[in-house]
Amino acid sequence: MLERRATLLIAFLCLAGCADLNWQRALYEGQRSTAEQCRQAARASDPPCPKLPAYDQYEKERASASKPSAAQP
């Protein structure tokens, strides 16, 4: 049983090394793709689908929102 756990641990560590370094971008682009599919399949009676900006624009907005404003001491 211990050998099996060690083998699984090694396999997971090796797979983690092969993972894309920018997984956040990949996840965001997947959400954008889903939103685009929603817009293409939407009917007039459906609620509006989200419109997500490109990842670079999203990162800029996120960075500016996380910075403390100049008005705060």
Backbone as JSON Lines, residues from 0, in Angstrom:
{"i":0,"aa":"M","n":[0.82,-1.19,0.0],"ca":[0.0,0.0,0.0],"c":[0.87,1.26,0.0]}
{"i":1,"aa":"L","n":[1.95,1.22,0.76],"ca":[2.85,2.37,0.83],"c":[3.53,2.61,-0.52]}
{"i":2,"aa":"E","n":[3.87,1.51,-1.21],"ca":[4.5,1.66,-2.53],"c":[3.54,2.31,-3.51]}
{"i":3,"aa":"R","n":[2.28,1.94,-3.43],"ca":[1.28,2.52,-4.33],"c":[1.13,4.02,-4.06]}
{"i":4,"aa":"R","n":[1.09,4.41,-2.81],"ca":[0.97,5.83,-2.47],"c":[2.19,6.61,-2.94]}
{"i":5,"aa":"A","n":[3.37,6.01,-2.75],"ca":[4.6,6.68,-3.2],"c":[4.6,6.83,-4.71]}
{"i":6,"aa":"T","n":[4.13,5.81,-5.42],"ca":[4.07,5.87,-6.88],"c":[3.1,6.95,-7.33]}
{"i":7,"aa":"L","n":[1.95,7.02,-6.69],"ca":[0.96,8.06,-7.03],"c":[1.5,9.45,-6.73]}
{"i":8,"aa":"L","n":[2.18,9.6,-5.62],"ca":[2.75,10.89,-5.26],"c":[3.78,11.34,-6.3]}
{"i":9,"aa":"I","n":[4.64,10.44,-6.7],"ca":[5.64,10.76,-7.73],"c":[4.96,11.12,-9.04]}
{"i":10,"aa":"A","n":[3.93,10.38,-9.41],"ca":[3.21,10.65,-10.66],"c":[2.57,12.04,-10.62]}
{"i":11,"aa":"F","n":[1.94,12.38,-9.51],"ca":[1.31,13.7,-9.38],"c":[2.34,14.82,-9.42]}
{"i":12,"aa":"L","n":[3.46,14.62,-8.78],"ca":[4.51,15.64,-8.8],"c":[5.06,15.83,-10.21]}
{"i":13,"aa":"C","n":[5.22,14.74,-10.93],"ca":[5.71,14.86,-12.31],"c":[4.69,15.58,-13.19]}
{"i":14,"aa":"L","n":[3.42,15.25,-13.02],"ca":[2.38,15.91,-13.81],"c":[2.27,17.39,-13.45]}
{"i":15,"aa":"A","n":[2.47,17.72,-12.2],"ca":[2.41,19.13,-11.79],"c":[3.53,19.91,-12.45]}
{"i":16,"aa":"G","n":[4.66,19.3,-12.67],"ca":[5.77,19.96,-13.34],"c":[5.47,20.24,-14.8]}
{"i":17,"aa":"C","n":[4.58,19.48,-15.39],"ca":[4.21,19.66,-16.8],"c":[3.07,20.65,-16.98]}
{"i":18,"aa":"A","n":[2.49,21.09,-15.9],"ca":[1.34,21.99,-15.98],"c":[1.75,23.34,-16.53]}
{"i":19,"aa":"D","n":[0.81,23.98,-17.17],"ca":[1.03,25.32,-17.7],"c":[1.25,26.28,-16.53]}
{"i":20,"aa":"L","n":[2.26,27.12,-16.65],"ca":[2.57,28.05,-15.57],"c":[1.5,29.1,-15.4]}
{"i":21,"aa":"N","n":[0.83,29.45,-16.47],"ca":[-0.19,30.49,-16.41],"c":[-1.58,29.86,-16.38]}
{"i":22,"aa":"W","n":[-1.87,29.06,-15.36],"ca":[-3.14,28.36,-15.28],"c":[-4.3,29.33,-15.05]}
{"i":23,"aa":"Q","n":[-4.02,30.48,-14.45],"ca":[-5.09,31.44,-14.23],"c":[-5.6,31.99,-15.56]}
{"i":24,"aa":"R","n":[-4.69,32.24,-16.48],"ca":[-5.1,32.73,-17.8],"c":[-5.91,31.67,-18.53]}
{"i":25,"aa":"A","n":[-5.48,30.42,-18.45],"ca":[-6.2,29.34,-19.11],"c":[-7.61,29.19,-18.54]}
{"i":26,"aa":"L","n":[-7.74,29.31,-17.24],"ca":[-9.05,29.22,-16.6],"c":[-9.94,30.38,-17.05]}
{"i":27,"aa":"Y","n":[-9.38,31.59,-17.09],"ca":[-10.15,32.77,-17.51],"c":[-10.58,32.63,-18.97]}
{"i":28,"aa":"E","n":[-9.68,32.17,-19.82],"ca":[-10.03,32.02,-21.24],"c":[-11.12,30.96,-21.42]}
{"i":29,"aa":"G","n":[-11.13,29.95,-20.56],"ca":[-12.21,28.96,-20.61],"c":[-13.54,29.59,-20.25]}
{"i":30,"aa":"Q","n":[-13.54,30.48,-19.29],"ca":[-14.77,31.19,-18.93],"c":[-15.22,32.1,-20.07]}
{"i":31,"aa":"R","n":[-14.26,32.76,-20.73],"ca":[-14.61,33.61,-21.87],"c":[-15.22,32.79,-22.99]}
{"i":32,"aa":"S","n":[-14.67,31.61,-23.22],"ca":[-15.18,30.72,-24.26],"c":[-16.62,30.29,-23.95]}
{"i":33,"aa":"T","n":[-16.87,29.97,-22.69],"ca":[-18.22,29.58,-22.29],"c":[-19.19,30.74,-22.47]}
{"i":34,"aa":"A","n":[-18.77,31.94,-22.13],"ca":[-19.63,33.11,-22.3],"c":[-19.91,33.36,-23.78]}
{"i":35,"aa":"E","n":[-18.93,33.14,-24.63],"ca":[-19.12,33.31,-26.08],"c":[-20.12,32.28,-26.61]}
{"i":36,"aa":"Q","n":[-20.01,31.05,-26.15],"ca":[-20.96,30.01,-26.56],"c":[-22.36,30.36,-26.09]}
{"i":37,"aa":"C","n":[-22.47,30.92,-24.9],"ca":[-23.76,31.35,-24.38],"c":[-24.38,32.41,-25.29]}
{"i":38,"aa":"R","n":[-23.57,33.39,-25.69],"ca":[-24.09,34.46,-26.56],"c":[-24.53,33.92,-27.91]}
{"i":39,"aa":"Q","n":[-23.81,32.94,-28.44],"ca":[-24.16,32.39,-29.75],"c":[-25.44,31.56,-29.7]}
{"i":40,"aa":"A","n":[-25.7,30.91,-28.57],"ca":[-26.87,30.05,-28.45],"c":[-28.04,30.74,-27.77]}
{"i":41,"aa":"A","n":[-27.9,32.0,-27.39],"ca":[-28.93,32.69,-26.62],"c":[-30.16,33.0,-27.47]}
{"i":42,"aa":"R","n":[-31.3,32.91,-26.81],"ca":[-32.56,33.32,-27.42],"c":[-32.98,34.63,-26.79]}
{"i":43,"aa":"A","n":[-33.93,35.27,-27.36],"ca":[-34.38,36.58,-26.86],"c":[-34.94,36.49,-25.45]}
{"i":44,"aa":"S","n":[-35.52,35.36,-25.1],"ca":[-36.13,35.21,-23.78],"c":[-35.12,34.83,-22.69]}
{"i":45,"aa":"D","n":[-33.9,34.49,-23.07],"ca":[-32.87,34.11,-22.1],"c":[-32.29,35.33,-21.4]}
{"i":46,"aa":"P","n":[-31.8,35.16,-20.17],"ca":[-31.12,36.29,-19.51],"c":[-29.83,36.61,-20.27]}
{"i":47,"aa":"P","n":[-29.35,37.84,-20.17],"ca":[-28.15,38.22,-20.93],"c":[-26.92,37.42,-20.47]}
{"i":48,"aa":"C","n":[-26.09,37.09,-21.42],"ca":[-24.85,36.37,-21.13],"c":[-23.77,37.37,-20.72]}
{"i":49,"aa":"P","n":[-22.85,36.94,-19.87],"ca":[-21.79,37.87,-19.45],"c":[-20.85,38.18,-20.61]}
{"i":50,"aa":"K","n":[-20.34,39.38,-20.63],"ca":[-19.36,39.78,-21.64],"c":[-18.06,40.04,-20.89]}
{"i":51,"aa":"L","n":[-17.09,39.18,-21.1],"ca":[-15.83,39.26,-20.39],"c":[-14.76,39.88,-21.28]}
{"i":52,"aa":"P","n":[-13.97,40.81,-20.75],"ca":[-12.89,41.41,-21.55],"c":[-11.75,40.42,-21.75]}
{"i":53,"aa":"A","n":[-10.83,40.76,-22.62],"ca":[-9.65,39.93,-22.84],"c":[-8.85,39.83,-21.53]}
{"i":54,"aa":"Y","n":[-8.04,38.8,-21.41],"ca":[-7.32,38.55,-20.16],"c":[-6.4,39.71,-19.8]}
{"i":55,"aa":"D","n":[-5.73,40.29,-20.79],"ca":[-4.82,41.41,-20.5],"c":[-5.57,42.6,-19.9]}
{"i":56,"aa":"Q","n":[-6.74,42.9,-20.45],"ca":[-7.57,43.98,-19.91],"c":[-8.05,43.63,-18.5]}
{"i":57,"aa":"Y","n":[-8.43,42.37,-18.31],"ca":[-8.87,41.9,-17.0],"c":[-7.76,42.07,-15.97]}
{"i":58,"aa":"E","n":[-6.53,41.72,-16.34],"ca":[-5.39,41.86,-15.44],"c":[-5.14,43.32,-15.07]}
{"i":59,"aa":"K","n":[-5.25,44.22,-16.06],"ca":[-5.06,45.65,-15.79],"c":[-6.11,46.16,-14.8]}
{"i":60,"aa":"E","n":[-7.37,45.78,-15.03],"ca":[-8.44,46.21,-14.13],"c":[-8.24,45.63,-12.74]}
{"i":61,"aa":"R","n":[-7.84,44.39,-12.67],"ca":[-7.62,43.73,-11.39],"c":[-6.46,44.37,-10.63]}
{"i":62,"aa":"A","n":[-5.39,44.71,-11.35],"ca":[-4.23,45.33,-10.71],"c":[-4.58,46.73,-10.2]}
{"i":63,"aa":"S","n":[-5.33,47.48,-10.99],"ca":[-5.68,48.84,-10.56],"c":[-6.66,48.8,-9.38]}
{"i":64,"aa":"A","n":[-7.5,47.78,-9.31],"ca":[-8.44,47.67,-8.2],"c":[-7.75,47.26,-6.91]}
{"i":65,"aa":"S","n":[-6.64,46.53,-7.03],"ca":[-5.96,46.07,-5.83],"c":[-4.98,47.09,-5.27]}
{"i":66,"aa":"K","n":[-4.63,48.11,-6.05],"ca":[-3.72,49.16,-5.57],"c":[-4.48,50.09,-4.63]}
{"i":67,"aa":"P","n":[-3.85,50.51,-3.54],"ca":[-4.52,51.48,-2.67],"c":[-4.6,52.83,-3.38]}
{"i":68,"aa":"S","n":[-5.7,53.51,-3.19],"ca":[-5.86,54.8,-3.87],"c":[-4.98,55.86,-3.2]}
{"i":69,"aa":"A","n":[-4.67,56.91,-3.93],"ca":[-3.8,57.98,-3.44],"c":[-4.48,58.81,-2.35]}
{"i":70,"aa":"A","n":[-5.82,58.79,-2.3],"ca":[-6.55,59.59,-1.33],"c":[-6.44,59.01,0.08]}
{"i":71,"aa":"Q","n":[-6.15,57.72,0.17],"ca":[-6.04,57.09,1.49],"c":[-4.65,57.33,2.05]}
{"i":72,"aa":"P","n":[-4.55,57.66,3.35],"ca":[-3.22,57.91,3.96],"c":[-2.45,56.64,4.18]}
